[in-house]
Amino acid sequence: MAGVNKVIIVGNLGNDPELRTFPNGEQVANLSVATSDRWQDKQSGEWREVTEWHRIVLYRRLAEIAGQYLRKGSKVYIEGKIRTRKWQDQNGQDRYSTEIHADTMQMLDSRNDSSNLQANLQDNLQANLQAKSNKPNAYAEAKASGITKTPPPPPSDFDDGMPF
Protein backbone atom coordinates (compact mmCIF):
# COMPACT_ATOMS: atom_id res chain seq x y z
CA MET A 1 0.00 0.00 0.00
CA ALA A 2 1.28 3.47 -0.90
CA GLY A 3 1.89 6.03 1.83
CA VAL A 4 0.13 9.36 2.25
CA ASN A 5 2.03 12.63 1.92
CA LYS A 6 -0.49 15.42 2.51
CA VAL A 7 -0.08 18.65 4.45
CA ILE A 8 -2.68 21.30 5.33
CA ILE A 9 -1.54 24.59 6.81
CA VAL A 10 -3.40 27.76 7.74
CA GLY A 11 -1.11 30.61 8.68
CA ASN A 12 0.26 34.05 7.93
CA LEU A 13 3.02 35.10 5.54
CA GLY A 14 6.20 36.31 7.23
CA ASN A 15 7.37 38.20 4.12
CA ASP A 16 6.12 39.22 0.71
CA PRO A 17 6.29 36.28 -1.74
CA GLU A 18 9.60 35.79 -3.57
CA LEU A 19 8.68 35.38 -7.22
CA ARG A 20 11.01 34.00 -9.93
CA THR A 21 10.37 33.49 -13.62
CA PHE A 22 12.27 30.84 -15.56
CA PRO A 23 13.39 31.24 -19.20
CA ASN A 24 10.46 29.04 -20.32
CA GLY A 25 8.04 31.56 -18.72
CA GLU A 26 6.99 29.41 -15.76
CA GLN A 27 6.82 31.15 -12.41
CA VAL A 28 7.76 29.88 -8.96
CA ALA A 29 6.90 31.63 -5.70
CA ASN A 30 8.47 30.93 -2.32
CA LEU A 31 6.49 31.77 0.79
CA SER A 32 7.37 31.70 4.44
CA VAL A 33 4.22 30.86 6.43
CA ALA A 34 3.93 30.89 10.22
CA THR A 35 1.59 28.67 12.20
CA SER A 36 1.21 28.95 15.96
CA ASP A 37 0.08 26.55 18.66
CA ARG A 38 -1.19 27.95 21.93
CA TRP A 39 -1.86 26.06 25.14
CA GLN A 40 -2.13 26.60 28.87
CA ASP A 41 0.64 25.13 31.01
CA LYS A 42 -1.00 22.73 33.49
CA GLN A 43 1.49 23.42 36.28
CA SER A 44 1.88 27.21 36.09
CA GLY A 45 -1.43 28.11 34.43
CA GLU A 46 0.47 30.40 32.04
CA TRP A 47 -0.39 30.53 28.37
CA ARG A 48 2.39 29.28 26.10
CA GLU A 49 2.77 29.73 22.38
CA VAL A 50 5.16 28.24 19.87
CA THR A 51 5.43 29.41 16.26
CA GLU A 52 6.56 27.13 13.46
CA TRP A 53 7.79 28.50 10.12
CA HIS A 54 7.08 26.59 6.91
CA ARG A 55 8.68 26.99 3.49
CA ILE A 56 6.03 26.87 0.79
CA VAL A 57 6.69 26.52 -2.95
CA LEU A 58 4.00 27.48 -5.47
CA TYR A 59 4.23 26.86 -9.21
CA ARG A 60 2.71 28.33 -12.37
CA ARG A 61 -0.70 29.99 -11.87
CA LEU A 62 -0.60 29.67 -8.06
CA ALA A 63 2.76 31.46 -8.07
CA GLU A 64 1.37 34.20 -10.28
CA ILE A 65 -1.65 34.71 -8.00
CA ALA A 66 0.54 34.73 -4.89
CA GLY A 67 2.85 37.34 -6.41
CA GLN A 68 -0.09 39.49 -7.40
CA TYR A 69 -2.25 39.38 -4.26
CA LEU A 70 -0.35 38.09 -1.22
CA ARG A 71 1.68 40.34 1.07
CA LYS A 72 3.45 40.03 4.40
CA GLY A 73 0.81 39.19 7.02
CA SER A 74 -1.69 37.68 4.54
CA LYS A 75 -3.59 34.69 5.92
CA VAL A 76 -3.51 31.65 3.62
CA TYR A 77 -4.72 28.07 3.44
CA ILE A 78 -2.16 25.75 1.85
CA GLU A 79 -2.56 22.11 0.83
CA GLY A 80 0.35 20.18 -0.57
CA LYS A 81 3.11 17.60 -0.14
CA ILE A 82 6.32 17.61 1.87
CA ARG A 83 9.44 17.50 -0.28
CA THR A 84 13.06 17.51 0.83
CA ARG A 85 15.65 18.76 -1.61
CA LYS A 86 19.39 18.44 -1.43
CA TRP A 87 21.74 21.25 -2.42
CA GLN A 88 25.33 22.33 -1.84
CA ASP A 89 26.40 25.48 -0.02
CA GLN A 90 29.35 27.73 -0.95
CA ASN A 91 31.78 25.34 0.77
CA GLY A 92 30.52 22.30 -1.12
CA GLN A 93 28.71 20.92 1.94
CA ASP A 94 25.47 19.03 1.33
CA ARG A 95 22.45 20.85 2.74
CA TYR A 96 18.82 19.81 2.90
CA SER A 97 15.67 21.90 2.81
CA THR A 98 12.23 20.60 3.67
CA GLU A 99 9.47 22.42 1.82
CA ILE A 100 5.77 22.11 1.18
CA HIS A 101 5.01 21.98 -2.55
CA ALA A 102 1.50 23.41 -2.72
CA ASP A 103 -1.29 21.93 -4.82
CA THR A 104 -3.92 24.30 -3.43
CA MET A 105 -3.71 27.83 -2.09
CA GLN A 106 -6.61 29.88 -0.83
CA MET A 107 -6.44 33.48 0.36
CA LEU A 108 -8.29 33.84 3.65
CA ASP A 109 -7.97 37.57 4.29
CA SER A 110 -11.05 39.71 4.39
CA ARG A 111 -9.00 42.85 4.94
CA ASN A 112 -9.00 45.70 2.46
CA ASP A 113 -5.23 45.26 2.00
CA SER A 114 -6.02 43.32 -1.13
CA SER A 115 -7.69 46.36 -2.69
CA ASN A 116 -6.54 45.38 -6.20
CA LEU A 117 -8.25 42.01 -5.84
CA GLN A 118 -11.40 43.58 -4.46
CA ALA A 119 -11.42 46.22 -7.20
CA ASN A 120 -11.09 43.53 -9.88
CA LEU A 121 -13.85 41.44 -8.30
CA GLN A 122 -16.10 44.51 -8.02
CA ASP A 123 -15.48 45.42 -11.68
CA ASN A 124 -16.31 41.86 -12.77
CA LEU A 125 -19.45 41.82 -10.64
CA GLN A 126 -20.64 45.14 -12.08
CA ALA A 127 -19.98 43.96 -15.64
CA ASN A 128 -21.88 40.71 -15.03
CA LEU A 129 -24.83 42.49 -13.43
CA GLN A 130 -24.96 45.00 -16.27
CA ALA A 131 -24.85 42.26 -18.90
CA LYS A 132 -27.63 40.35 -17.14
CA SER A 133 -29.82 43.43 -16.68
CA ASN A 134 -29.77 44.00 -20.45
CA LYS A 135 -31.22 40.53 -21.08
CA PRO A 136 -34.77 39.58 -20.10
CA ASN A 137 -34.96 36.48 -17.96
CA ALA A 138 -36.31 33.18 -19.28
CA TYR A 139 -39.62 33.50 -17.39
CA ALA A 140 -40.31 36.93 -18.87
CA GLU A 141 -39.47 35.66 -22.37
CA ALA A 142 -41.78 32.63 -22.01
CA LYS A 143 -44.62 34.73 -20.62
CA ALA A 144 -44.31 37.27 -23.43
CA SER A 145 -44.37 34.55 -26.08
CA GLY A 146 -47.49 32.94 -24.63
CA ILE A 147 -45.74 29.70 -23.68
CA THR A 148 -47.20 28.19 -20.55
CA LYS A 149 -45.86 25.23 -18.71
CA THR A 150 -48.53 22.98 -17.24
CA PRO A 151 -47.86 19.39 -16.27
CA PRO A 152 -49.52 16.68 -18.38
CA PRO A 153 -52.52 14.97 -16.77
CA PRO A 154 -51.82 11.58 -15.15
CA PRO A 155 -52.94 8.52 -17.15
CA SER A 156 -56.40 7.32 -16.13
CA ASP A 157 -55.41 3.63 -16.04
CA PHE A 158 -52.16 4.06 -14.09
CA ASP A 159 -51.20 0.92 -12.12
CA ASP A 160 -47.71 0.68 -10.67
CA GLY A 161 -48.22 -2.91 -9.47
CA MET A 162 -47.71 -2.01 -5.80
CA PRO A 163 -50.08 -3.89 -3.44
CA PHE A 164 -50.80 -0.82 -1.30
C-alpha positions in Angstrom: 0.0 0.0 0.0 1.3 3.5 -0.9 1.9 6.0 1.8 0.1 9.4 2.2 2.0 12.6 1.9 -0.5 15.4 2.5 -0.1 18.7 4.4 -2.7 21.3 5.3 -1.5 24.6 6.8 -3.4 27.8 7.7 -1.1 30.6 8.7 0.3 34.1 7.9 3.0 35.1 5.5 6.2 36.3 7.2 7.4 38.2 4.1 6.1 39.2 0.7 6.3 36.3 -1.7 9.6 35.8 -3.6 8.7 35.4 -7.2 11.0 34.0 -9.9 10.4 33.5 -13.6 12.3 30.8 -15.6 13.4 31.2 -19.2 10.5 29.0 -20.3 8.0 31.6 -18.7 7.0 29.4 -15.8 6.8 31.2 -12.4 7.8 29.9 -9.0 6.9 31.6 -5.7 8.5 30.9 -2.3 6.5 31.8 0.8 7.4 31.7 4.4 4.2 30.9 6.4 3.9 30.9 10.2 1.6 28.7 12.2 1.2 29.0 16.0 0.1 26.6 18.7 -1.2 27.9 21.9 -1.9 26.1 25.1 -2.1 26.6 28.9 0.6 25.1 31.0 -1.0 22.7 33.5 1.5 23.4 36.3 1.9 27.2 36.1 -1.4 28.1 34.4 0.5 30.4 32.0 -0.4 30.5 28.4 2.4 29.3 26.1 2.8 29.7 22.4 5.2 28.2 19.9 5.4 29.4 16.3 6.6 27.1 13.5 7.8 28.5 10.1 7.1 26.6 6.9 8.7 27.0 3.5 6.0 26.9 0.8 6.7 26.5 -3.0 4.0 27.5 -5.5 4.2 26.9 -9.2 2.7 28.3 -12.4 -0.7 30.0 -11.9 -0.6 29.7 -8.1 2.8 31.5 -8.1 1.4 34.2 -10.3 -1.6 34.7 -8.0 0.5 34.7 -4.9 2.8 37.3 -6.4 -0.1 39.5 -7.4 -2.2 39.4 -4.3 -0.3 38.1 -1.2 1.7 40.3 1.1 3.5 40.0 4.4 0.8 39.2 7.0 -1.7 37.7 4.5 -3.6 34.7 5.9 -3.5 31.7 3.6 -4.7 28.1 3.4 -2.2 25.7 1.9 -2.6 22.1 0.8 0.4 20.2 -0.6 3.1 17.6 -0.1 6.3 17.6 1.9 9.4 17.5 -0.3 13.1 17.5 0.8 15.6 18.8 -1.6 19.4 18.4 -1.4 21.7 21.3 -2.4 25.3 22.3 -1.8 26.4 25.5 0.0 29.3 27.7 -1.0 31.8 25.3 0.8 30.5 22.3 -1.1 28.7 20.9 1.9 25.5 19.0 1.3 22.5 20.8 2.7 18.8 19.8 2.9 15.7 21.9 2.8 12.2 20.6 3.7 9.5 22.4 1.8 5.8 22.1 1.2 5.0 22.0 -2.5 1.5 23.4 -2.7 -1.3 21.9 -4.8 -3.9 24.3 -3.4 -3.7 27.8 -2.1 -6.6 29.9 -0.8 -6.4 33.5 0.4 -8.3 33.8 3.6 -8.0 37.6 4.3 -11.1 39.7 4.4 -9.0 42.9 4.9 -9.0 45.7 2.5 -5.2 45.3 2.0 -6.0 43.3 -1.1 -7.7 46.4 -2.7 -6.5 45.4 -6.2 -8.2 42.0 -5.8 -11.4 43.6 -4.5 -11.4 46.2 -7.2 -11.1 43.5 -9.9 -13.8 41.4 -8.3 -16.1 44.5 -8.0 -15.5 45.4 -11.7 -16.3 41.9 -12.8 -19.5 41.8 -10.6 -20.6 45.1 -12.1 -20.0 44.0 -15.6 -21.9 40.7 -15.0 -24.8 42.5 -13.4 -25.0 45.0 -16.3 -24.9 42.3 -18.9 -27.6 40.3 -17.1 -29.8 43.4 -16.7 -29.8 44.0 -20.5 -31.2 40.5 -21.1 -34.8 39.6 -20.1 -35.0 36.5 -18.0 -36.3 33.2 -19.3 -39.6 33.5 -17.4 -40.3 36.9 -18.9 -39.5 35.7 -22.4 -41.8 32.6 -22.0 -44.6 34.7 -20.6 -44.3 37.3 -23.4 -44.4 34.6 -26.1 -47.5 32.9 -24.6 -45.7 29.7 -23.7 -47.2 28.2 -20.6 -45.9 25.2 -18.7 -48.5 23.0 -17.2 -47.9 19.4 -16.3 -49.5 16.7 -18.4 -52.5 15.0 -16.8 -51.8 11.6 -15.1 -52.9 8.5 -17.2 -56.4 7.3 -16.1 -55.4 3.6 -16.0 -52.2 4.1 -14.1 -51.2 0.9 -12.1 -47.7 0.7 -10.7 -48.2 -2.9 -9.5 -47.7 -2.0 -5.8 -50.1 -3.9 -3.4 -50.8 -0.8 -1.3 
